[in-house]
Amino acid sequence: METKLDKKVYNFVERRTGISRDNLNKETTLSKDLHIAGSEAIYFINEFSEEFDVDLAEFNFDDHFLPEANSLLLPITIPVYLFELIFKRNKKDPDDELIQISIKDLIYFAKTGRWMTLSPAPSK
């Protein structure tokens, strides 16, 4: 059963990402599922902190999000990515190295009023 706080967090995620509530669930992750990265992630987390009065003292951006893609390097990175995709089939998704933040985590942080360090997911 969803609480008022659950609904507020879902509404926040929907407003900030444009993803319909129908396509979100408690296991939806910000980085891997919603593809939030770089400055978008910074704004998202700061706005979340302000709206839900969450202390970010323990938050470490690099644990949870990829940096912004640099458009100047795209002509170089696209061919390299395609080469790795074709010839190195066991290449890991960069998101797999991150500690994922789910909507369930956001609800917990909003409830407690502070960011808590999350444990990495078990290796596959």
Secondary structure as GFF3:
##gff-version 3
##sequence-region A 1 124
A	DSSP	alpha_helix	4	17	.	.	.	ID=ss1
A	DSSP	three_ten_helix	21	23	.	.	.	ID=ss2
A	DSSP	alpha_helix	38	52	.	.	.	ID=ss3
A	DSSP	alpha_helix	61	64	.	.	.	ID=ss4
A	DSSP	three_ten_helix	71	73	.	.	.	ID=ss5
A	DSSP	alpha_helix	74	87	.	.	.	ID=ss6
A	DSSP	three_ten_helix	94	97	.	.	.	ID=ss7
A	DSSP	alpha_helix	103	112	.	.	.	ID=ss8
###
